[in-house]
Amino acid sequence: MKDFITEKDIHAHLAARMRERGVTFEEICITLESGWRADDVKKGTSGKVYVFEYEKEWVGKVFAEKEISVYYKVIGGRMMLLTVKARYGKNFRRKEGTHEI
């Protein structure tokens, strides 16, 4: 999936949300490549979720895991990223393995 998007595909609004939520381009690529289908997608939208081993500090607290959700549409054969969410915590539900970041 990484071949379908580049950092140039990330519009300014999404880049701002990524910074606010602590999400990297690499995490988006891994989520798209290895993640499972998001259960909360709206009609006409696709989404992937992935849980990363984290064990790092975010806003003053250390978290064991980081769950990334990426939402997108495919229009004319091109992926259009819509938004990205991040949750920090532990024991997130998984459908596949995890990556350490």
N, C-alpha and C positions, 0 to 999 in steps of 0.2 A: 504494500500500500504506500510505502514511503515514496516510491517513484511517481505516485499520482499527485503529490503535493510538494511544494517547496516553501521556504520561508517567505517568498514573494506572494504566495497565495493567502497570507494572513493579513487581513485588512487592519487598519489602525484601531478600530473599535475592539476587535478580537485581541490584538496585541496588548491593548490596555487591560483587558480582562485577564489575560494570561499573567501579566505582571502583578495585578491585584491579588490573584489567586495562587501565585507561586508555581505556575505551570510552564514547563519548557517545551520548545519545539520537539526535542527528542522524546519527551513523554507523550506528546500527541502522536508521533510516528509509531511508537511502541504500542500505544493503545489501539490505533487503527490496524496495526499488523497482527497483534496478538490478543486483543480484547474480545469480549463476548458482547452479544447484542444487548443494548440498554433496554430495560423493560418499560421505561417511561417516555419513549419517543412519541411525538405527535404524528398524526397521519401525514404522509408525504415526506417525512424526515427520517433519517437513519441515525443511529447512535451506537457507540461502542464504549465499554467500561473496562478498566483494568486496575488492579490493585498492585501497588509497588511496595516493597519493603522499604521503609524510610529511615527510621531511627535517627532523625535529625530534628533540629529546632525549627519551629514555625511560630511566629508572633509570641516568642517568649516561653514556649512550652515544647518539650520533646515528644514526638509522636512516632509510634511503631510503624504505621502504615499511611499510605497516601492513595486515595482512590481518585482516579481521573476518569471523567466522562467527556466524550467528544461527540458533538452533534453536527450533522452535515446533510447536504442534499447532493445528488448527482444530477447535473444539468448538462445536457449535450455531451455526455461522456466525461465531463470534468467534475471533480469533487469541489464543492463550495462549503468551506467550513463556516458554521453558524455561531457556535459558542462552545465553551469548554468550562467544566466545573471541576472543582477539587474539594475533597473532604479529607480531613486529617483525623486519625484515630487509631483503632486497632480492631481486629477480628471482623473485618469487612467480609461480606459474603463473596465467595469466589466461585467461578465456574471453570477456571483453568489455573495455571501456575502463576508465579509472580516474578517480577524483575527486581533486582536491587538497584537503586539509583544513587 
